[in-house]
């Protein structure tokens, strides 16, 4: 009998262990744009010591991990995405010792640190590029070099293809030193690396290992879709067809980028990196090192980064469907369709993720409507899977106006259009983070910050929302608290449209625990019978856990699920009464 009890105990403990979620599963991640988070030395630029001083705030948001946009040594032509040394820290941000202090602080308070990894291109000031340009043996093919061709009409030398940069104009630039063109899918100071060179591939793997050895928990892989280009057997590249003739012929959107994005070899490289990360854990132990991937391609292509059935890829292939498809006029039906478009085709054994903003997009509240700010946060934090928050979304920050004269983003500057530049500019979402209502929002004591702080910080800042009786920030914290419950970490999801498709509602269910989320995207107040919408599968009475700031609903109020009154652009979280928080 004792032997049987011991065996049962062993089986039970083993079962519980197998069911434990890894640190990143159902994780909450917070993106910091280092240049704009906190300035510790008064030079108007955020830095690592500034970040370190605010990590307790990040932890207080309920985050599991913090992702830093690039901090590597860089001439800053594209604000850190042009890297001149992948193993060192940019002097604006500090030193490797400062980085270690940030990492130590993360470890102390229970945050995992994720670094941005920029593999598609380096800076033209990187030692590799200068050696490649000079044809130093071993580095000749670290970048993509090609001869030009003679234009039959002008008899002039022109680039090898018609490819267009993300920042407008030709993606090729002539080198007088090498007497060839080099490819740059972004800024001309960001030459594309050549992943058909085995030495380059190994160098990039060594860089990942270098940072993992220091203790980082993983990487967000920047613009992974551009790693390879379609190449013919003779080494030449094809022209790309016209994609959108309504775009200017110098604009990136003018062409259909079927030969410069999402090539088969790109996915193979992602799988190789996943194998490297997993082998590192097998060799050295410790926590799982994860990989997040950036792809604005179709759902099918983005989800291909999960793996191919035999090989694994990205732990978190970013889901940008809401960013790509939703706007201020989007309806409940639009949102449900977009969410289902990611959930329905997901392969087995992987997790969804939800991203609604980042440093490359105008702020969520500006794109989708400030009145929907809490509703969007409710949705991101309660859908199944992983949530990613860009700094300021917890405050429902909006864009800060940056004048043409103050604009620094090369994507905007290359428009040469002081009237319409703002539609292309990423600067309005990169402005200094507002900590309080003091000078520069408490971000810096400098007279001039790298981007203007604007005036919005006087009313939208952390201190004000901390001290208010209720605020977007306090609602956000309630959301990140409740998502740690099993009903959200492990619960089933079932979504419906109701009230003439004006309302998107979904239930999360785990055992006898239930959560119901009601999102009213319409312009009218709706009385929602969620009991009927879910065919009596939820409790008849539930309590309001939290709701949008303007809802007028009281937390902990018990409601009949057959009649829940929800105002326009309001989100509500209902919990079954057996969930105690």
HUBEL-V173131 format. One record per helix or strand of 3 or more residues. SS is the DSSP state (@ for helix, = for strand). FROM is the first residue (numbers start at 1). TO is the last residue. If there is no record, write none. Layout:
SS;FROM;TO
SS;FROM;TO
This chain:
@;2;19
=;28;32
@;34;36
@;48;53
@;55;60
=;65;68
=;72;74
=;83;89
@;96;109
=;112;117
@;127;133
=;172;175
=;180;183
@;198;214
=;218;221
@;224;226
@;252;254
@;264;284
=;290;293
@;299;304
@;321;325
@;332;343
=;353;355
@;364;368
@;370;382
=;386;390
@;393;395
@;410;413
@;421;423
@;427;429
@;439;442
@;456;458
@;462;467
@;472;482
@;486;489
=;492;498
=;503;510
=;513;520
=;526;528
@;530;533
=;541;547
=;558;560
=;564;566
=;571;575
